[in-house]
Amino acid sequence: MAVPVAAEVQTEVLTFAELDGWADDDHAAAFDVFRSTCADMKDPDWQAVCAFATSEPDPRQFFELLFRPVLITDGADPLFTGYFEPELRGARQQSGAYRYPVYAMPPEARAVDQWYSRRELLETGKLAGRGLEIAWVDDPVELFFLQIQGSGRISLPDGGKLRVGYGGANGHPYRSIGAELVRRGTFQPHQVSATVIRNWVRDNPVAGKELLFHNPSYVFFREVSKVPAHKGPLGAMNRSVTPMRSIAVDPAFVPLGAPVWVEKDGADPLRRLMIAQDTGSAIKGAQRADVFFGTGDAAGRAAGQLKDPGRMVVLLPTQRAWAMAPENGL
């Protein structure tokens, strides 16, 4: 992992005794999740750690023996949010209420850094009639939030499930419509949640449609129905993520697959070892993380309420950790 070179980036090697609540966690649960993606980490020091993981070691001793906790900060305030896998109603073919398409990415969009904006794509019909439709859903607001989450399940009329995952984007920056509502004075920051935004857009159909265009980013999908229904959606490592054990991080600071000790404060404090198995367009910074809550409405409500401070500490192989210590020039 190469940490970005910037004056405000600081690293500090800690001890496990300095991790609040470390001894009380379920290390075996974290160990199982770690092993699910460990084999995909290609650097030699990670490969050595992963090889030892196959010997069925005591989970807590495994982490304490082979890793050192490293606190990486970049001057920005720590922030934990939550994400989930939405479940929408839809069909394979357009009919009746199912009239909002879930699109695959056009090949020409992959050839450029920035393609048409959300408004240009939806108001000019640039995607229509090209066979890019994976499915059709019954709610444009839920489809918008599906794009923010990056993956989801679609419940089909026959009782089947269609899972879609991130297939690319149009290259435009993500802009928060919640932040825009606060900027306009519609809500105070503490009032904004995914549920509040959904309700406002539905209660104000004309202004709501225009608000969605405030975010020019547009996400395309791919079908990933080979993932069993009982498992979580695919994360950035192309493996299923696990509720309350997988987090999305900024890979510029945290290597994908690394264990991360989470100390989330707020109304419902959380002290837990999680695994960095996903990324997100809004997840930028050394102390920025998105906790995966699971699939469906209950997970969505819980995830939408999370916006808390705290800190996260990355567990790195011992030699890599000490190489990042300040006395080594970083």
Secondary structure, DSSP 8 states (H G I E B T S, - for coil): ------TT-EEEE--GGGSTTGGGS-HHHHHHHHHHHHTT--SHHHHHHHHHHTT---HHHHHHHHEEEEEEE-SS--EEEEEEE-EEEEESS-BTTB-EEEEB--HHHHTSSS---HHHHHHTTTTTTSS-EEEEES-HHHHHHHHHHS-EEEE-TTS-EEEEEEEEE-S-----HHHHHHHHTSS-GGG--HHHHHHHHHHSHHHHHHHHTT----EEEEE-TTS-TTS--B-TTSSB--TTTEEE--TTTS-TT-EEEEEE-SSS-EEEEEEEEE--TT--STTEEEEEEEESHHHHHHHHT-EE-EEEEEEEEHHHHHHTSGGGT-
